Amino acid sequence: MEKALPADLLALSNLGPTSVRWLVEVGIERPSDLETLGAVEAYRRIRGAGLAVSLNLLYALHGALWNVSWIDLPAEVKADLRQAVRSADEAET
């Protein structure tokens, strides 16, 4: 039997069952876990787990932290998020 998904994560904007399942899979089980790690690190952990994710997940995670739809994020914010992922990836190599 599959474990129930955390309702407090499901209550965040932009996050549905699949994205919450991915978060739980990488050890992010509460909104406070996501807040502590931030959208960039959470995205990198999910991607690093071998899950097929798109940049929309990165934007959704950021939007969840700010209670805003990922669609409404300004282009500059999206560009900053992509750069933050690239920088973190480069720092790791």
C-alpha positions in Angstrom: 0.0 0.0 0.0 1.3 3.4 -1.0 2.1 5.9 1.7 -0.3 8.9 1.8 1.2 12.1 0.4 1.8 15.0 2.9 -1.3 17.2 2.8 0.7 20.3 3.8 2.9 19.9 0.7 -0.2 19.2 -1.5 -1.7 22.4 -0.2 1.1 24.5 -1.6 0.4 26.3 -4.9 1.7 24.6 -8.1 2.3 21.2 -6.4 0.3 18.2 -7.4 0.5 14.6 -6.5 3.4 13.8 -8.9 5.6 16.7 -7.8 4.9 16.0 -4.1 5.7 12.3 -4.6 9.1 13.4 -6.1 9.7 15.7 -3.2 9.0 12.9 -0.7 11.2 10.5 -2.7 14.2 12.8 -2.1 13.5 13.4 1.6 11.5 16.6 1.4 8.4 15.8 3.4 7.2 19.2 4.8 6.9 22.8 3.5 9.7 23.7 6.0 12.0 21.2 4.3 11.4 22.9 1.0 11.8 26.4 2.5 15.1 25.3 4.1 16.5 23.8 0.9 15.0 26.3 -1.5 13.6 25.6 -5.0 17.0 25.3 -6.7 18.4 22.6 -4.4 15.0 20.7 -4.3 14.9 20.7 -8.1 18.5 19.5 -8.3 17.8 16.7 -5.8 14.8 15.5 -7.8 16.7 15.7 -11.1 19.7 14.0 -9.5 17.4 11.1 -8.4 17.1 10.3 -12.1 13.5 11.6 -12.4 12.6 13.1 -15.8 11.8 16.7 -14.9 11.5 19.9 -16.8 12.3 23.5 -15.8 8.6 23.9 -15.1 9.2 22.0 -11.9 11.9 24.5 -10.9 9.5 27.3 -11.5 6.6 25.5 -9.7 8.8 24.9 -6.6 9.8 28.6 -6.5 6.2 29.6 -7.0 5.1 27.3 -4.2 7.5 29.0 -1.8 6.2 32.4 -2.7 2.5 31.4 -3.2 2.4 32.5 -6.8 1.6 30.5 -9.9 4.7 29.5 -11.8 3.2 30.9 -15.0 3.1 34.3 -13.4 6.8 34.4 -12.5 8.6 37.1 -14.4 11.1 36.1 -17.1 13.9 37.6 -15.1 13.1 35.4 -12.1 13.0 32.3 -14.3 16.4 33.3 -15.8 17.8 33.8 -12.3 16.6 30.3 -11.3 18.1 28.7 -14.4 21.4 30.5 -13.7 21.3 29.4 -10.0 20.9 25.8 -11.1 23.8 26.1 -13.6 26.0 27.7 -11.0 25.2 25.0 -8.4 25.9 22.3 -11.0 29.2 23.8 -11.9 30.3 24.2 -8.3 29.6 20.5 -7.8 31.9 19.4 -10.6 
